[in-house]
Amino acid sequence: MNDRVESSRHTFHHLPNPNLHQQDHHHHHHSSDPAGHHHHVPKHIADEMKPEPPPPKLVRMYSAASAQPVDFALKETSPFLGGGRVVGGRVIHADKTASTYDLVERMHFLYVRVVKARELPSVDVTGGIDPFVEVKVGNYKGITKHFEKKQNPEWNQVFAFSRDRMQASVLEVVIKDKSMVKDETVGVVRFDINEVPLRVPPDSPLAPQWYRLEDKKGDKVKGELMLAVWIGTQADEAFSDAWHSDAATPVDSSPATFAVLRSKVYHSPRLWYVRVNIVEAQDLVPTEKNRFPDVYVKAQIGHQVLKTKPCQARTLNAIWNEDLLFVAAEPFEDHLVLLVEDRVAPGKDEIIGRVIIPLNSVDKRADDRMIHSRWFNLEKPVAVDVDQLKKEKFSSRIHLRVCLDGGYHVLDESTHYSSDLRPTAKQLWRPPIGVLELGILNAVGLHPMKTRDGRGTSDTYCVAKYGQKWVRTRTLVDNLSPKYNEQYTWEVFDPATVLTVGVFDNSQLGEKGSNGNKDLKIGKVRIRISTLEAGRVYTHSYPLLVLHPTGVKKMGELHLAIRFTCISFVNMLYQYSRPLLPKMHYVRPFSVMQLDMLRHQAVNIVAARLGRAEPPLRKEVIEYMSDVDSHLWSMRKSKANFFRLMTVFSGLFAIGKWFGDICMWKNPITTVLVHVLFLMLACLPELILPTVFLYMFLIGVWNFRYRPRYPPHMNTKVSQAEAVHPDELDEEFDTFPTSKSPELVRMRYDRLRSVAGRIQTVIGDIATQGERFQALLSWRDPRATAIFITFCLIAAIVLFVTPFQVIAALAGFYAMRHPRFRYRLPAVPINFFRRLPARTDSML
């Protein structure tokens, strides 16, 4: 019990008490440990502080600018997992019998496998029985499906009852008939739960045994039931397929509902790019006699339709030579259909011929080798009268190169959060560099997403995605602090990838079954593999931050345990030198427009395939996990990106300000020292680069002490989400195309115009400065160019005669001269430059 309580506390090791810390700072102003890691805390202080978990020290991301409210910050936890207690990223006093499930809390379940029954007595007059089994522990009961008229039924179904929530000490397995009233039974098998054996993998599974049925009084009756009953953990093979008592809905415990609640591992289909190079068509037969056809080719795979440009044929042949790109998923279900259409009149197209190519017959390539082109005969889609066919012996045909391009990685998620960068063709895959293990522990403080029986509740499940593998935990019904404790593993091929974990509310339950309700999103967490130290266990509580039309809301916290284990250190370091995407992306790159369209198609295909699994992973889940809308306009994101840019350049601005102070002799001693240093560097220019690199090395070593000990997480301050205007948020949540009233759209359009106007002015100013540089030598202003080239000639002669070091020293001393020798007015070169002409005069 003590472990349970402590598991919710935050470790003292990384989260010092800020108050204590401030006192420290009063005492020693320059504390030697700015991050405030008190490694040795006296025991009495630690004990005093234990009841109140200290608010975590705010994590400094890159600068103080990204500090955010404590409530939205990441907290480190030290849960008691299967492998032992986690403290400071290390598992201590590990259990010797620890199974492979060492990143989640051990949960014990009572497993009941109902296999089959034999020689059941007949119940009704016709001598038949429609049997089903009820497995009861206290208030929880699971039900198998029933069979019609069967005396030896086989169910082979597993039920799992969570030990935490179990009050009863007796397990009853009851056989009933469909026609029976509430308390009637065919027979019962009873077990004392305290005597059920414990079994943890890698022990071999428990063999089922035959048990004689008894009646209510305990006398033997006819019929036997084959069962296996054991207590196991979530590492058990039966776990994912079992019916779970904590997932049982009070409304409905039928097998159909159970299907929607199960945990499941999905593999998204292998995606290929299909490249269709349409070269030409010959001997086209126009629909009308006296005109040359105006033809284009329409290509289609499933819902994807692309057209070539129309070709105004001067003969009955047409040449296009265009590449069309599609996405297709294995196994290939849709065929490639090409229609040659003739634009008879505007808005009126007639099909001249078509060809259907099954994708299974198409060549695959893993590199840029040439694909042999083929001629295909065009079929007539409509019947033509026989006389005409006799006149035209030859058939129209079309010349194509079609291939499945396996050298690319099919992008099916936002490029910033890619979880896999391998090419489609398996022969190009490199061995994995490591293994990623994720323990989804529990969630706390979830917001109720629905009301049931007059109170707020949630039926939540988690989805994790990395690479081709999606996983979904079981749905925990009616629970605002669910404990999932499920563990999953992925192979890692590239450290520059992101694991995404989302929490959703299951809306597919209830009396109506799977209605059209969308599963609601509660929040998501992203973890970049390259930010994790190898071999360390990260146990943190992640706030689930979601933008709502009303602003940022914290929907709860999700506890995760993550470990990245490196298999081959050399391969991992080598990976850092390789291009991010496969070679073909650089040899034959796609345009940005093509990439956007192909990504959209790929997400749709993955959503369609995973939506057909059982239980289905719904489209809204896949779109939220894949960040489908990340490219749409948002005032908030634009501001955030602008401030990110300013933060990047803030270092340069700071150096500029410092140099300005030096030149103004704010602190004479510093300025004199800078003069001396400058003179040294001017005399020994070979020292400049070694000094710069040594300085960067020392800064890096110094920063090692303050390195982040936690994965990065969403930051409301950096995202500009704290003080965002409600109308801007409403605009961000608008559909595309818009669905708002015309007045609102007009107001937003005008706002957008004013923002765009400012951007337009800035771009114009930058262009003007560039054009002035070009004007120096272009004789656009004859006097200015004459002055400049005269200056250039004199400068060339002077620089040829005097040594470079002297020139550099004089220029530096002149730049840092005392304010007494300065004028308030701008310098001569700047005045000269500003007078040069630019192309603003030529603008309409």
Secondary structure as the mmCIF struct_conf table of DSSP 4:
data_model
#
loop_
_struct_conf.conf_type_id
_struct_conf.id
_struct_conf.beg_label_comp_id
_struct_conf.beg_label_asym_id
_struct_conf.beg_label_seq_id
_struct_conf.end_label_comp_id
_struct_conf.end_label_asym_id
_struct_conf.end_label_seq_id
HELX_RH_AL_P HELX_RH_AL_P1 ASN A 2 SER A 7
TURN_TY1_P TURN_TY1_P1 SER A 8 SER A 8
BEND BEND1 ARG A 9 ARG A 9
STRN STRN1 HIS A 10 HIS A 10
HELX_LH_PP_P HELX_LH_PP_P1 THR A 11 THR A 11
TURN_TY1_P TURN_TY1_P2 PHE A 12 HIS A 14
HELX_RH_AL_P HELX_RH_AL_P2 PRO A 18 HIS A 27
BEND BEND2 HIS A 29 HIS A 30
BEND BEND3 SER A 32 SER A 32
TURN_TY1_P TURN_TY1_P3 PRO A 34 ALA A 35
BEND BEND4 HIS A 40 HIS A 40
HELX_RH_AL_P HELX_RH_AL_P3 LYS A 43 MET A 49
BEND BEND5 LYS A 50 GLU A 52
HELX_LH_PP_P HELX_LH_PP_P2 PRO A 53 ARG A 60
BEND BEND6 MET A 61 SER A 63
HELX_RH_3T_P HELX_RH_3T_P1 ALA A 64 SER A 66
HELX_RH_3T_P HELX_RH_3T_P2 VAL A 70 PHE A 72
BEND BEND7 ALA A 73 ALA A 73
STRN STRN2 LYS A 75 GLU A 76
STRN STRN3 THR A 77 THR A 77
STRN STRN4 PHE A 80 LEU A 81
TURN_TY1_P TURN_TY1_P4 GLY A 82 GLY A 83
STRN STRN5 GLY A 84 VAL A 87
TURN_TY1_P TURN_TY1_P5 GLY A 88 GLY A 89
STRN STRN6 ARG A 90 ILE A 92
BEND BEND8 HIS A 93 HIS A 93
TURN_TY1_P TURN_TY1_P6 LYS A 96 THR A 97
BEND BEND9 THR A 100 THR A 100
BEND BEND10 LEU A 103 VAL A 104
STRN STRN7 PHE A 109 ARG A 118
BEND BEND11 GLU A 119 GLU A 119
HELX_LH_PP_P HELX_LH_PP_P3 LEU A 120 SER A 122
BEND BEND12 ASP A 124 ASP A 124
TURN_TY1_P TURN_TY1_P7 VAL A 125 THR A 126
BEND BEND13 GLY A 127 GLY A 127
STRN STRN8 PRO A 131 VAL A 137
TURN_TY1_P TURN_TY1_P8 GLY A 138 ASN A 139
STRN STRN9 TYR A 140 ILE A 143
HELX_LH_PP_P HELX_LH_PP_P4 THR A 144 HIS A 146
BEND BEND14 GLU A 148 LYS A 149
BEND BEND15 GLN A 151 ASN A 152
STRN STRN10 GLU A 154 SER A 162
BEND BEND16 ARG A 163 ARG A 163
TURN_TY1_P TURN_TY1_P9 ASP A 164 ARG A 165
BEND BEND17 SER A 169 SER A 169
STRN STRN11 VAL A 170 ASP A 177
TURN_TY1_P TURN_TY1_P10 LYS A 178 SER A 179
TURN_TY1_P TURN_TY1_P11 LYS A 182 ASP A 183
BEND BEND18 VAL A 186 VAL A 186
STRN STRN12 GLY A 187 ASP A 192
HELX_RH_3T_P HELX_RH_3T_P3 ILE A 193 GLU A 195
BEND BEND19 VAL A 196 VAL A 196
HELX_LH_PP_P HELX_LH_PP_P5 PRO A 197 PRO A 197
STRN STRN13 LEU A 198 LEU A 198
TURN_TY1_P TURN_TY1_P12 PRO A 201 PRO A 202
BEND BEND20 ASP A 203 ASP A 203
HELX_LH_PP_P HELX_LH_PP_P6 SER A 204 PRO A 208
STRN STRN14 GLN A 209 GLU A 214
TURN_TY1_P TURN_TY1_P13 LYS A 216 LYS A 217
BEND BEND21 GLY A 218 GLY A 218
STRN STRN15 LYS A 220 GLY A 232
TURN_TY1_P TURN_TY1_P14 GLN A 234 ALA A 235
BEND BEND22 ASP A 236 ASP A 236
TURN_TY1_P TURN_TY1_P15 GLU A 237 ASP A 241
BEND BEND23 ALA A 242 ALA A 242
STRN STRN16 TRP A 243 HIS A 244
HELX_RH_3T_P HELX_RH_3T_P4 SER A 245 ALA A 247
BEND BEND24 PRO A 250 VAL A 251
HELX_RH_AL_P HELX_RH_AL_P4 PRO A 255 LEU A 261
STRN STRN17 LYS A 264 HIS A 267
HELX_LH_PP_P HELX_LH_PP_P7 SER A 268 ARG A 270
STRN STRN18 LEU A 271 GLN A 282
BEND BEND25 ASP A 283 ASP A 283
BEND BEND26 THR A 287 GLU A 288
TURN_TY1_P TURN_TY1_P16 LYS A 289 ASN A 290
BEND BEND27 ARG A 291 ARG A 291
STRN STRN19 ASP A 294 ILE A 301
TURN_TY1_P TURN_TY1_P17 GLY A 302 HIS A 303
STRN STRN20 GLN A 304 LYS A 307
HELX_LH_PP_P HELX_LH_PP_P8 THR A 308 PRO A 310
STRN STRN21 CYS A 311 GLN A 312
BEND BEND28 ARG A 314 LEU A 316
STRN STRN22 ALA A 318 ALA A 329
BEND BEND29 GLU A 330 PRO A 331
HELX_LH_PP_P HELX_LH_PP_P9 PHE A 332 PHE A 332
BEND BEND30 ASP A 334 ASP A 334
HELX_LH_PP_P HELX_LH_PP_P10 HIS A 335 HIS A 335
STRN STRN23 LEU A 336 ALA A 345
TURN_TY1_P TURN_TY1_P18 PRO A 346 GLY A 347
STRN STRN24 LYS A 348 ILE A 357
HELX_RH_3T_P HELX_RH_3T_P5 LEU A 359 SER A 361
BEND BEND31 VAL A 362 VAL A 362
STRN STRN25 ASP A 363 ARG A 365
BEND BEND32 ALA A 366 ASP A 368
HELX_LH_PP_P HELX_LH_PP_P11 ARG A 369 SER A 373
STRN STRN26 ARG A 374 ASN A 377
HELX_LH_PP_P HELX_LH_PP_P12 LEU A 378 LEU A 378
STRN STRN27 GLU A 379 GLU A 379
HELX_LH_PP_P HELX_LH_PP_P13 LYS A 380 LYS A 380
BEND BEND33 PRO A 381 VAL A 382
HELX_RH_AL_P HELX_RH_AL_P5 VAL A 386 LYS A 391
BEND BEND34 PHE A 394 PHE A 394
STRN STRN28 ARG A 397 ASP A 405
TURN_TY1_P TURN_TY1_P19 GLY A 406 GLY A 407
BEND BEND35 TYR A 408 TYR A 408
BEND BEND36 GLU A 413 GLU A 413
HELX_RH_3T_P HELX_RH_3T_P6 THR A 415 TYR A 417
BEND BEND37 SER A 419 SER A 419
BEND BEND38 THR A 424 ALA A 425
HELX_RH_3T_P HELX_RH_3T_P7 LYS A 426 LEU A 428
HELX_LH_PP_P HELX_LH_PP_P14 TRP A 429 PRO A 432
STRN STRN29 GLY A 434 VAL A 444
BEND BEND39 GLY A 445 GLY A 445
HELX_LH_PP_P HELX_LH_PP_P15 LEU A 446 PRO A 448
STRN STRN30 LYS A 450 ARG A 452
TURN_TY1_P TURN_TY1_P20 ASP A 453 GLY A 454
STRN STRN31 ARG A 455 THR A 457
STRN STRN32 THR A 460 TYR A 466
TURN_TY1_P TURN_TY1_P21 GLY A 467 GLN A 468
STRN STRN33 LYS A 469 ARG A 472
HELX_LH_PP_P HELX_LH_PP_P16 THR A 473 THR A 475
STRN STRN34 LEU A 476 LEU A 476
TURN_TY1_P TURN_TY1_P22 VAL A 477 ASP A 478
BEND BEND40 LEU A 480 SER A 481
STRN STRN35 LYS A 483 VAL A 492
BEND BEND41 PHE A 493 PHE A 493
BEND BEND42 PRO A 495 ALA A 496
STRN STRN36 VAL A 498 ASP A 505
BEND BEND43 GLN A 508 GLN A 508
BEND BEND44 GLY A 510 GLY A 510
TURN_TY1_P TURN_TY1_P23 GLU A 511 LYS A 512
BEND BEND45 SER A 514 SER A 514
BEND BEND46 GLY A 516 GLY A 516
HELX_LH_PP_P HELX_LH_PP_P17 ASN A 517 ASP A 519
STRN STRN37 LEU A 520 ARG A 528
HELX_RH_3T_P HELX_RH_3T_P8 ILE A 529 THR A 531
BEND BEND47 LEU A 532 LEU A 532
HELX_LH_PP_P HELX_LH_PP_P18 GLU A 533 GLU A 533
STRN STRN38 ALA A 534 ALA A 534
TURN_TY1_P TURN_TY1_P24 GLY A 535 GLY A 535
STRN STRN39 VAL A 537 HIS A 548
TURN_TY1_P TURN_TY1_P25 PRO A 549 THR A 550
STRN STRN40 GLY A 551 CYS A 566
BEND BEND48 ILE A 567 ILE A 567
HELX_RH_AL_P HELX_RH_AL_P6 PHE A 569 GLN A 575
TURN_TY1_P TURN_TY1_P26 TYR A 576 SER A 577
BEND BEND49 ARG A 578 ARG A 578
BEND BEND50 LEU A 580 LEU A 581
TURN_TY1_P TURN_TY1_P27 LYS A 583 LYS A 583
HELX_RH_AL_P HELX_RH_AL_P7 MET A 584 VAL A 587
BEND BEND51 ARG A 588 ARG A 588
HELX_LH_PP_P HELX_LH_PP_P19 PRO A 589 SER A 591
HELX_RH_AL_P HELX_RH_AL_P8 VAL A 592 LEU A 610
TURN_TY1_P TURN_TY1_P28 GLY A 611 ARG A 612
BEND BEND52 ALA A 613 PRO A 615
HELX_RH_AL_P HELX_RH_AL_P9 LYS A 619 MET A 625
TURN_TY1_P TURN_TY1_P29 SER A 626 ASP A 627
HELX_RH_3T_P HELX_RH_3T_P9 VAL A 628 HIS A 631
BEND BEND53 LEU A 632 LEU A 632
HELX_RH_AL_P HELX_RH_AL_P10 MET A 635 CYS A 663
TURN_TY1_P TURN_TY1_P30 MET A 664 TRP A 665
BEND BEND54 LYS A 666 ASN A 667
HELX_RH_AL_P HELX_RH_AL_P11 PRO A 668 CYS A 683
HELX_RH_3T_P HELX_RH_3T_P10 PRO A 685 LEU A 687
HELX_RH_AL_P HELX_RH_AL_P12 ILE A 688 ASN A 703
HELX_RH_3T_P HELX_RH_3T_P11 PHE A 704 TYR A 706
BEND BEND55 TYR A 710 TYR A 710
TURN_TY1_P TURN_TY1_P31 THR A 716 GLN A 720
BEND BEND56 GLU A 722 ALA A 723
HELX_RH_AL_P HELX_RH_AL_P13 PRO A 726 GLU A 732
TURN_TY1_P TURN_TY1_P32 PHE A 733 PHE A 733
BEND BEND57 ASP A 734 ASP A 734
BEND BEND58 PHE A 736 PRO A 737
BEND BEND59 LYS A 740 LYS A 740
HELX_RH_AL_P HELX_RH_AL_P14 PRO A 742 ALA A 775
TURN_TY1_P TURN_TY1_P33 LEU A 776 LEU A 777
BEND BEND60 SER A 778 SER A 778
BEND BEND61 ARG A 780 ASP A 781
HELX_RH_AL_P HELX_RH_AL_P15 PRO A 782 VAL A 801
BEND BEND62 THR A 802 THR A 802
HELX_RH_AL_P HELX_RH_AL_P16 PHE A 804 ALA A 815
TURN_TY1_P TURN_TY1_P34 MET A 816 MET A 816
HELX_RH_3T_P HELX_RH_3T_P12 PRO A 819 PHE A 821
BEND BEND63 ARG A 824 LEU A 825
HELX_LH_PP_P HELX_LH_PP_P20 PRO A 826 ALA A 827
HELX_RH_AL_P HELX_RH_AL_P17 VAL A 828 ARG A 834
TURN_TY1_P TURN_TY1_P35 ARG A 835 ARG A 835
BEND BEND64 LEU A 836 LEU A 836
HELX_RH_3T_P HELX_RH_3T_P13 ARG A 839 SER A 842
#
